């Protein structure tokens, strides 16, 4: 058995931190060939709220192949290092880059034959542009102390490999292994009349997801449009801008704000929509986008995600986000659509999702990445 010790700031039942949680949950469900996982995370969610009905400070069974340690904030770094020593893993798998307790402490102070740091989209130009100078200084120190020579980087695709090399140069050792998806399964066709449209976004509320751009585009719509926004607020100042825009929308636009929703409700929310919209500034994977596509919900998104060439497959539309003209046109296109045509696009979305990921190839990529070997 290969022992893999995973450090991540938040893990289920936490869900407010979005993609990385889903990625790790899908990993320990999708790849467990001769593998044991030990996940060390905090006992809170992104908002600082304590997780309910979980034991703290001990290993608890998550599935047949996975144990989780929910750590109390007190002496969290000391406990992490001690648990790595006790488990004696073959691989230390560090999720993220910027967290002191869950990224830097295991990198610098914990011992393991092989250390892998998963960038999880954090080096994408769109992500680095948020809190730019703080991240730039951090990454410069990272290189100055030569930590990038002591690990293997995990990239989920070739694009992310390029972003990593852009920061750490050609000598960086990088292993590519894609994400395991969460397949929603085909949903029933939502009733559709020309001139009416139901949009939905499921995402963290932050500038990265570009929800304000959707709201500004709705200002120009003549059709009757319902827009459901689901997700926890990560950036309160940005959300206030969104709320101000909602107040000024014309009467033909209805916006429903649902706040955070449990992952178990995603399928229900998607079932009530025609189109999933999220013109993100960057996505490493975009689990919500894939879940929408796999459920047969065409997607409107940017070109800055792995989900491109949507229109050719009748699976949605990729739009430029430098201004909102293409987004306005995309929403208008689907608003004018009748139910029979929408059904064809829904079929296209399902087919696109089914053909997008080779699960056997993904399993092989993780087998190669996790193969026990010494540090570079």
C-alpha positions in Angstrom: 0.0 0.0 0.0 1.2 3.5 -0.9 0.5 5.9 1.9 -0.4 9.4 0.7 -0.6 12.2 3.3 -2.7 15.1 2.0 -2.6 18.6 3.6 -5.4 20.9 2.6 -6.9 23.9 4.6 -10.5 22.6 4.2 -12.2 19.3 3.5 -15.7 17.9 3.6 -18.1 18.4 5.1 -16.6 21.9 4.5 -17.6 23.1 1.0 -17.3 26.9 0.9 -13.7 26.8 -0.5 -15.0 25.3 -3.7 -12.8 23.5 -6.2 -9.9 22.1 -4.2 -12.2 20.4 -1.8 -14.2 18.9 -4.6 -10.9 17.8 -6.4 -9.6 16.0 -3.4 -13.0 14.4 -2.6 -13.2 13.2 -6.2 -9.6 11.9 -6.1 -10.0 9.7 -3.0 -13.2 8.4 -4.6 -11.8 7.9 -8.1 -8.3 6.6 -7.5 -7.5 4.1 -4.7 -5.4 1.4 -6.4 -3.2 0.0 -3.5 -3.5 3.4 -1.9 -4.2 4.7 1.6 -5.1 8.4 2.1 -4.6 10.5 5.2 -6.1 13.9 4.9 -5.1 16.6 7.4 -7.3 19.7 7.4 -8.9 22.3 9.7 -12.0 21.7 11.7 -13.7 24.8 10.2 -15.1 25.9 6.9 -13.9 28.9 4.8 -16.0 31.3 6.8 -14.4 30.2 10.1 -17.5 28.3 11.3 -16.9 25.0 13.1 -17.8 21.9 11.2 -20.7 20.0 12.7 -20.7 16.3 13.8 -17.0 15.7 13.2 -14.4 14.5 15.7 -11.5 16.8 16.3 -7.9 15.8 16.8 -8.1 12.1 15.8 -8.2 10.1 12.7 -11.7 9.3 11.5 -12.8 7.1 8.6 -14.0 9.0 5.5 -14.2 6.0 3.1 -12.6 2.6 2.8 -9.3 4.1 1.7 -9.3 7.4 3.5 -8.9 8.8 7.0 -9.3 12.5 7.9 -7.8 14.5 10.8 -9.8 17.6 11.5 -7.4 19.8 13.3 -8.2 22.4 16.0 -6.4 25.8 15.4 -4.4 25.4 18.6 -0.9 24.1 17.7 -2.1 23.1 14.3 1.4 23.2 12.7 2.9 21.1 15.4 0.2 18.6 15.1 0.6 18.4 11.4 4.3 17.6 11.6 3.7 15.0 14.3 1.0 13.3 12.4 3.2 13.1 9.3 5.9 11.5 11.4 3.4 9.1 12.9 1.9 8.0 9.6 5.2 7.9 7.8 3.8 8.4 4.4 5.4 7.5 1.0 4.0 10.8 -0.5 3.3 14.1 1.1 0.7 15.8 -1.2 0.3 19.5 -0.5 -2.8 21.2 -1.8 -2.2 24.8 -2.5 0.6 27.3 -2.3 -0.1 30.2 0.0 -1.3 28.8 3.3 1.3 28.8 6.1 -0.1 25.9 8.1 -1.2 23.6 5.2 1.4 24.5 2.5 4.6 25.9 3.9 4.8 24.0 7.2 4.6 20.6 5.5 6.9 21.7 2.8 9.6 23.0 5.2 9.2 21.0 8.4 7.6 17.7 7.6 9.5 14.7 6.3 8.5 12.4 3.5 10.4 10.6 0.7 8.4 12.5 -1.9 6.7 15.8 -1.7 4.2 17.1 -4.3 2.7 20.6 -4.3 -0.5 20.9 -6.2 -0.9 24.4 -7.7 -4.7 24.1 -8.1 -5.0 27.1 -10.4 -3.3 29.5 -8.0 -0.6 30.4 -10.5 -3.0 31.2 -13.3 -2.5 34.8 -14.4 -6.1 35.6 -13.5 -5.6 34.2 -10.0 -2.2 35.8 -9.4 -3.7 39.2 -10.4 -5.8 39.1 -7.2 -3.8 40.6 -4.3 -1.0 40.8 -6.9 1.8 42.3 -5.0 1.4 40.2 -1.9 1.5 37.0 -4.0 4.5 38.4 -6.1 6.5 38.9 -2.9 5.6 35.5 -1.6 6.6 33.7 -4.8 9.9 35.6 -5.0 10.7 34.5 -1.5 9.7 30.9 -2.4 12.2 31.0 -5.2 14.9 32.8 -3.2 14.8 30.0 -0.6 14.8 27.4 -3.4 11.8 25.6 -2.1 10.8 24.9 -5.7 13.9 22.6 -6.0 12.7 20.4 -3.1 9.3 19.3 -4.5 7.5 18.0 -7.5 4.7 20.3 -8.8 1.4 18.9 -9.7 -0.4 20.5 -12.7 -3.8 19.4 -13.9 -3.1 20.1 -17.5 -0.5 21.5 -19.9 -1.7 25.0 -19.6 -1.1 24.9 -15.8 2.3 23.3 -16.4 3.1 26.4 -18.4 2.0 28.8 -15.6 4.2 26.9 -13.2 7.2 27.1 -15.5 6.5 30.8 -16.0 7.1 31.3 -12.3 9.7 28.7 -11.5 11.5 28.1 -14.7 12.4 25.1 -16.9 14.2 23.2 -14.1 11.0 22.8 -12.2 9.9 19.2 -12.0 6.2 19.0 -12.9 3.8 16.0 -13.1 0.5 16.4 -15.0 -2.5 14.6 -13.7 -6.1 15.7 -14.5 -9.0 16.1 -12.1 -11.5 13.3 -11.5 -15.0 14.7 -12.3 -18.2 14.5 -10.5 -20.8 13.4 -13.1 -24.2 14.8 -12.4 -26.0 12.6 -14.9 -28.5 13.8 -17.5 -31.3 16.0 -16.1 -34.8 16.3 -17.5 -35.4 19.0 -20.1 -36.5 22.2 -18.5 -39.6 23.7 -20.1 -38.6 26.5 -22.5 -40.4 29.3 -24.4 -38.8 31.7 -26.8 -38.2 35.0 -25.1 -37.8 33.4 -21.6 -34.7 32.1 -20.0 -33.5 30.7 -16.7 -29.8 31.2 -15.9 -27.9 29.9 -12.9 -24.5 30.4 -11.4 -23.1 28.2 -8.6 -19.8 29.6 -7.4 -17.9 31.5 -4.7 -18.9 35.1 -4.8 -15.7 36.9 -5.8 -14.3 38.9 -8.7 -12.8 35.8 -10.2 -16.3 34.4 -11.1 -17.4 37.6 -12.8 -21.0 37.6 -11.6 -21.1 41.4 -11.8 -20.5 41.1 -15.5 -23.5 38.9 -15.9 -25.7 41.4 -14.0 -24.4 44.3 -16.1 -25.2 42.3 -19.3 -28.8 41.6 -18.0 -29.3 45.4 -18.0 -29.4 45.1 -21.8 -31.9 42.2 -22.1 -35.5 42.6 -23.4 -36.4 39.0 -22.7 -37.9 37.7 -19.4 -34.9 36.3 -17.6 -34.6 34.6 -14.2 -31.1 34.5 -12.8 -30.4 32.3 -9.7 -27.1 33.0 -7.9 -25.9 30.3 -5.5 -22.8 30.4 -3.4 -21.1 31.8 -0.3 -19.7 35.3 -0.3 -15.9 35.4 -0.4 -15.5 39.1 -1.2 -18.1 41.2 0.6 -17.1 44.5 -1.2 -17.6 42.8 -4.6 -20.9 41.3 -3.5 -22.1 44.8 -2.5 -21.4 46.0 -6.0 -23.5 43.1 -7.3 -26.4 43.9 -4.9 -26.3 47.5 -6.1 -26.6 46.4 -9.7 -29.4 44.0 -8.9 -31.4 46.9 -7.5 -31.2 48.7 -10.8 -32.2 45.9 -13.1 -35.3 46.3 -15.2 -38.6 44.6 -14.3 -38.2 41.9 -16.9 -35.2 40.5 -15.0 -35.7 38.5 -11.8 -32.7 37.7 -9.6 -32.9 35.1 -6.9 -30.1 35.1 -4.3 -29.9 31.7 -2.6 -26.6 32.1 -0.7 -24.5 29.0 0.0 -26.0 25.7 -0.9 -25.0 22.2 0.2 -23.3 20.2 -2.5 -26.2 17.7 -2.3 -28.5 20.3 -3.7 -26.5 21.1 -6.9 -28.4 18.6 -9.0 -31.7 20.1 -7.9 -30.6 23.7 -8.7 -29.3 22.7 -12.1 -32.5 20.9 -12.9 -34.5 24.1 -12.7 -32.2 26.1 -15.1 -31.8 26.2 -18.8 -28.2 27.6 -18.9 -25.3 27.7 -16.5 -23.4 31.0 -16.7 -20.0 31.8 -15.2 -17.6 34.0 -17.3 -14.7 33.3 -15.0 -11.4 35.2 -15.2 -9.7 31.9 -14.6 -10.5 28.3 -13.7 -8.1 25.5 -13.0 -10.8 23.0 -13.6 -14.2 24.4 -12.8 -16.1 21.5 -11.2 -19.4 23.4 -11.3 -19.0 23.9 -15.0 -18.4 20.2 -15.6 -21.3 19.2 -13.4 -23.6 21.5 -15.4 -22.4 20.1 -18.7 -22.7 16.5 -17.5 -26.3 17.3 -16.4 -27.1 18.6 -19.9 -27.0 22.2 -19.1 -25.2 24.3 -21.8 -22.6 26.7 -20.3 -21.7 30.3 -21.0 -18.1 30.8 -19.8 -14.9 32.6 -20.8 -11.9 31.2 -22.7 -10.0 31.0 -19.5 -11.1 27.6 -18.4 -10.4 24.0 -19.6 -13.9 24.0 -21.2 -13.3 25.5 -24.6 -14.8 24.9 -28.1 -18.2 24.6 -26.6 -20.2 26.0 -29.5 -18.8 23.5 -32.0 -20.3 20.7 -29.8 -23.6 22.5 -29.2 -22.5 22.5 -25.5 -22.5 26.3 -24.8 -20.6 29.4 -25.7 -17.1 30.7 -24.8 -17.1 34.5 -24.7 -14.4 37.2 -24.4 -14.6 39.1 -21.1 -12.8 42.3 -22.1 -16.3 43.8 -22.5 -19.7 42.4 -22.1 -20.8 42.4 -25.8 -20.3 38.7 -26.4 -22.0 37.8 -23.1 -25.0 39.9 -24.1 -25.2 38.2 -27.4 -24.8 34.7 -25.8 -27.6 35.3 -23.3 -29.8 36.7 -26.1 -29.1 33.7 -28.3 -30.3 31.2 -25.6 -33.2 33.5 -24.6 -34.6 33.4 -28.1 -34.3 29.6 -28.3 -37.3 27.3 -28.4 -37.5 24.0 -26.4 -36.8 21.7 -29.2 -33.6 23.5 -30.1 -32.5 23.8 -26.5 -32.9 20.0 -26.2 -30.3 19.6 -29.0 -27.9 21.8 -27.0 -28.6 19.9 -23.8 -27.7 16.7 -25.6 -24.6 18.4 -26.9 -23.6 19.4 -23.4 -24.0 15.9 -22.1 -22.0 14.4 -24.9 -19.3 17.1 -24.5 -18.9 16.2 -20.8 -18.8 12.4 -21.5 -16.0 12.8 -24.1 -14.0 15.4 -22.2 -12.2 13.2 -19.7 -10.5 9.8 -20.2 -10.8 8.3 -16.7 -8.4 5.5 -17.4 -5.8 7.9 -18.5 -6.4 10.1 -15.4 -5.9 7.0 -13.1 -2.6 6.2 -14.9 -1.4 9.8 -14.4 -2.0 9.6 -10.7 -0.4 6.1 -10.5 2.8 7.6 -12.1 2.7 10.8 -10.0 2.2 8.9 -6.7 4.7 6.2 -7.4 7.1 6.1 -4.4 10.4 7.7 -5.2 12.8 10.0 -3.4 12.7 13.8 -3.6 14.3 15.3 -6.6 
